[in-house]
């Protein structure tokens, strides 16, 4: 699909052959009749439909806001620098269409689930007991999808879907990653108040699903708008730092950092009493070992005085 606007152009007669007028498409001089669009001039036979090649000079045409390189489905005769232009017939083939009424969308549209709709078509599908359709406009409203249709909250609550009130609240949410709605009956993963499709709740490194599995929260940002990042257990182990004492990966538990090195808490111990030092005061010996404050004081007390 391409976004277009309707335009028109007129033929103009060049009165003098001495006028140096160059066609913006073929680069050759225009000697007799030309047509213009957006401060550019063309031979009439160069100003043509991007799909069928029919000349558009002297009539109405539809011009795309997309560049030719953005629309791979069009077999265009225009250069890459030229915008896409279409005659009336070809425009009907490429114009965006409403996913509900299937008519061409000329003005503004609503995008939902990667589909475009007329604003007047994106309304609640609910029907009351008398057969009267709700047709509430759903723009900027919570959408409750069911079987390729969508409903406002009032109409959805009246449906016999077997969906609990808590599940209905989830249905009004959007996936934290893809920002799409949840379909009734689908599985949902939740983490700290955010909801995800299981296919979206994945390891940020290997892209495998971590739904119903152990994982590690990788994000360090306080920005609520930033995307949370997670690591599966295998990737967490691969990325884990190595303990400077035992040389094993520091996977679980708090790590102790000192002089640019990381240690398991259980490995960062006093060389005398072998108790964990943790974050308490300690001293480094000449041979690079560590002793706790209590052992250091004991050594000073036991050392002979000269």
matplotlib code that plots the C-alpha trace (Angstrom):
import matplotlib.pyplot as plt

x = [0.0, 1.1, -0.1, -1.1, -2.5, -4.6, -3.0, -3.3, -1.0, -1.5, 0.3, 2.3, 3.6, 7.2, 7.2, 10.9, 13.4, 16.1, 14.7, 16.9, 14.3, 15.5, 13.2, 13.6, 13.3, 15.3, 17.6, 17.0, 16.0, 12.2, 11.6, 7.8, 5.3, 6.0, 4.2, 5.2, 4.9, 6.5, 8.8, 10.0, 9.3, 8.9, 8.3, 4.6, 5.7, 8.1, 5.4, 3.7, 2.1, 4.6, 2.7, 1.2, 3.3, 0.3, 1.0, -0.4, 0.2, -2.8, -5.0, -5.5, -3.1, -2.3, 1.1, 2.7, 4.4, 6.7, 9.8, 10.0, 12.5, 10.0, 7.4, 8.9, 5.5, 5.4, 7.1, 7.9, 9.3, 10.4, 13.8, 14.6, 14.6, 11.0, 8.0, 5.4, 2.6, -0.5, -3.4, -7.0, -7.0, -3.7, -4.3, -7.2, -4.9, -2.3, -4.3, -4.7, -8.1, -10.2, -9.9, -13.6, -15.5, -12.6, -13.1, -10.2, -9.1, -8.9, -8.5, -7.2, -7.3, -6.9, -4.3, -5.1, -3.4, -1.4, -4.6, -6.1, -9.6, -11.8, -12.5, -16.2, -15.6, -13.6, -16.6, -17.9, -19.3, -21.7, -25.4, -28.1, -30.9, -33.1, -30.5, -29.4, -25.7, -23.7, -21.3, -19.5, -16.4, -13.4, -10.8, -8.8, -10.9, -9.8, -10.4, -11.6, -10.9, -12.8, -12.8, -11.5, -14.0, -13.6, -15.9, -16.2, -16.0, -19.8, -20.6, -17.7, -18.9, -22.3, -20.8, -20.8, -17.1, -16.2, -13.6, -13.2, -13.3, -9.5, -8.9, -11.1, -8.8, -5.8, -7.5, -7.8, -4.0, -1.4, 1.7, 4.7, 6.9, 4.7, 1.9, -0.8, -3.9, -4.4, -7.0, -9.4, -8.1, -4.6, -1.7, -0.3, 3.0, 3.2, 6.3, 6.0, 2.7, 3.6, 2.0, 3.5, 2.6, 4.6, 6.2, 7.2, 8.5, 11.9, 15.6, 17.1, 20.2, 19.1, 15.4, 14.1, 10.9, 11.3, 7.6, 7.2, 11.1, 13.7, 15.1, 17.1, 16.0, 18.8, 17.5, 19.2, 17.2, 14.8, 13.0, 9.5, 9.2, 12.4, 11.9, 12.8, 15.4, 15.6, 18.2, 17.4, 19.4, 21.9, 22.7, 22.9, 25.6, 27.5, 27.5, 28.2, 31.6, 34.2, 35.1, 38.8, 39.2, 37.6, 37.4, 33.8, 31.0, 29.2, 25.6, 23.5, 23.9, 25.6, 29.1, 31.8, 33.9, 37.4, 40.2, 38.4, 37.8, 34.6, 34.2, 31.6, 30.6, 31.6, 35.0, 35.9, 37.0, 39.6, 42.8, 43.0, 39.5, 38.0, 34.9, 33.2, 34.4, 31.4, 31.3, 33.0, 36.4, 39.3, 43.0, 45.1, 48.4, 51.7, 51.1, 47.8, 45.5, 42.7, 42.2, 39.2, 39.5, 39.3, 42.1, 44.2, 43.8, 44.6, 47.8, 48.9, 48.2, 50.1, 53.1, 56.2, 57.2, 60.8]
y = [0.0, 3.6, 6.9, 9.2, 12.6, 13.7, 16.3, 17.6, 19.1, 21.1, 21.1, 24.3, 25.5, 26.6, 29.6, 29.8, 27.1, 29.1, 28.6, 26.0, 23.8, 20.4, 17.4, 16.4, 12.7, 12.1, 15.1, 16.1, 19.5, 20.2, 21.9, 22.2, 21.1, 20.5, 19.7, 20.7, 19.3, 20.6, 23.1, 20.4, 20.2, 17.1, 16.0, 14.8, 11.3, 11.3, 12.3, 8.9, 6.4, 4.5, 1.2, 1.1, 3.9, 5.9, 9.6, 11.7, 15.1, 17.4, 15.5, 14.3, 11.8, 10.4, 11.0, 8.9, 10.2, 7.1, 7.0, 4.4, 2.4, 2.0, 0.3, -2.9, -4.2, -1.5, -2.0, 1.6, 3.2, 6.3, 7.0, 6.3, 10.1, 10.4, 10.0, 7.4, 8.7, 6.7, 7.0, 6.5, 2.8, 1.9, 4.0, 1.8, -1.2, 0.3, 2.7, 1.8, 0.1, -0.1, -3.6, -3.5, -2.0, -2.7, 0.7, 3.1, 5.3, 8.9, 10.8, 10.0, 6.4, 4.4, 1.6, -1.4, -4.8, -3.6, -2.9, 0.4, 1.5, 4.5, 6.3, 5.7, 2.0, 1.4, 1.1, -1.4, -4.6, -5.1, -5.8, -5.5, -7.9, -6.0, -6.4, -2.7, -2.3, -0.3, 1.4, 3.3, 5.0, 3.2, 5.8, 6.5, 3.9, 0.6, -2.2, -5.7, -8.1, -11.3, -13.5, -10.8, -8.3, -5.6, -4.3, -1.5, -2.6, -2.4, -4.6, -7.0, -7.5, -8.6, -11.3, -14.9, -15.4, -17.3, -14.6, -13.5, -9.9, -10.0, -11.4, -8.7, -6.0, -7.7, -7.6, -3.9, -3.7, -4.0, -6.1, -4.2, -5.2, -5.2, -2.9, -5.2, -6.3, -9.8, -12.1, -13.8, -17.3, -16.5, -17.0, -13.9, -13.4, -10.8, -9.1, -6.2, -5.1, -5.3, -7.9, -9.7, -12.2, -15.4, -14.9, -11.4, -12.3, -13.4, -13.4, -10.2, -12.1, -15.4, -14.5, -17.7, -17.5, -17.2, -17.6, -20.0, -20.3, -18.8, -15.5, -12.5, -8.9, -7.1, -3.5, -0.9, 2.1, 4.0, 5.2, 3.8, 4.2, 2.1, -1.5, -4.0, -6.5, -10.1, -12.9, -16.6, -18.7, -19.9, -16.5, -15.1, -17.8, -16.9, -13.2, -13.7, -12.5, -14.9, -15.1, -14.0, -16.6, -19.9, -18.9, -20.1, -17.9, -15.7, -16.7, -16.4, -14.4, -11.0, -10.4, -8.6, -6.2, -5.0, -3.5, -4.2, -7.9, -9.8, -12.5, -14.8, -13.7, -17.1, -16.8, -13.4, -14.7, -14.0, -16.1, -16.7, -17.5, -18.2, -16.3, -14.2, -10.7, -9.3, -5.5, -5.3, -3.7, -5.8, -5.5, -6.7, -8.5, -8.2, -11.5, -10.2, -12.0, -10.5, -10.7, -9.4, -6.6, -9.0, -11.2, -8.1, -6.8, -10.3, -10.5, -7.1, -8.2, -11.5, -10.0, -9.6, -6.1, -5.0]
z = [0.0, -0.7, 0.8, -2.0, -2.7, -5.7, -8.0, -11.5, -14.2, -17.4, -20.7, -21.5, -24.8, -25.1, -27.3, -28.1, -29.0, -27.4, -23.9, -22.2, -20.5, -19.4, -18.6, -15.0, -15.9, -19.1, -18.8, -22.4, -23.7, -24.1, -27.4, -27.8, -25.1, -21.5, -18.2, -14.7, -11.2, -8.0, -9.8, -12.1, -15.9, -18.1, -21.6, -21.7, -22.6, -19.6, -17.1, -16.8, -14.5, -12.4, -13.0, -16.5, -18.2, -19.4, -19.8, -17.0, -18.6, -18.8, -16.3, -12.8, -11.2, -7.7, -6.3, -3.6, -0.5, -0.7, -2.8, -5.5, -3.6, -0.7, -2.9, -4.3, -5.6, -8.3, -11.7, -12.3, -15.4, -13.4, -12.1, -8.4, -7.7, -8.9, -6.7, -7.6, -9.7, -10.7, -13.1, -11.8, -12.7, -11.2, -8.1, -7.3, -7.2, -4.9, -2.7, 1.0, 1.7, 4.8, 6.4, 7.3, 4.2, 1.8, 0.2, -0.6, 2.3, 1.0, 4.2, 7.7, 8.9, 12.1, 12.3, 14.5, 14.5, 11.4, 9.5, 8.4, 8.8, 8.1, 11.3, 10.6, 10.2, 13.3, 15.6, 18.1, 16.7, 19.6, 19.0, 21.7, 22.3, 19.8, 17.1, 17.2, 16.6, 19.1, 16.5, 19.2, 17.7, 19.0, 18.3, 21.5, 23.3, 24.9, 22.3, 23.3, 20.4, 19.9, 16.7, 14.4, 15.7, 18.4, 21.1, 23.6, 27.2, 27.8, 24.9, 25.6, 29.2, 27.8, 25.6, 26.9, 26.4, 29.6, 30.3, 33.9, 35.0, 35.6, 32.1, 30.6, 32.3, 30.7, 27.3, 27.5, 27.9, 25.1, 24.9, 26.4, 23.4, 20.3, 21.6, 20.2, 22.0, 23.6, 22.1, 24.5, 25.4, 24.6, 27.0, 28.6, 30.5, 33.2, 34.8, 37.3, 36.0, 32.3, 30.0, 27.1, 24.4, 25.1, 21.7, 22.7, 26.2, 24.9, 25.7, 24.4, 23.3, 21.7, 21.2, 22.7, 24.7, 28.4, 29.3, 32.2, 32.5, 34.7, 33.5, 34.6, 34.2, 32.4, 32.2, 34.3, 33.1, 35.3, 32.2, 32.2, 28.4, 27.7, 26.8, 29.5, 28.6, 29.8, 29.6, 29.6, 32.1, 29.4, 28.1, 31.7, 32.4, 29.2, 30.1, 33.8, 35.2, 36.4, 40.1, 40.5, 43.3, 42.1, 38.3, 38.1, 36.7, 39.2, 38.3, 41.5, 44.6, 45.2, 43.8, 45.7, 43.7, 44.7, 42.6, 39.4, 40.2, 41.0, 43.6, 44.9, 48.4, 49.6, 47.9, 49.3, 52.7, 55.3, 54.8, 58.5, 59.8, 56.4, 57.3, 54.6, 54.6, 52.7, 52.9, 56.3, 56.9, 55.8, 55.1, 52.2, 53.0, 51.2, 49.4, 48.0, 50.4, 52.5, 56.3, 58.2, 60.8, 63.7, 62.5, 61.7, 65.3, 66.7, 64.6, 65.9, 69.5, 69.1, 67.3, 69.6, 70.4, 69.8]

ax = plt.figure().add_subplot(projection="3d")
ax.plot(x, y, z, "-o")
ax.set_aspect("equal")
plt.show()
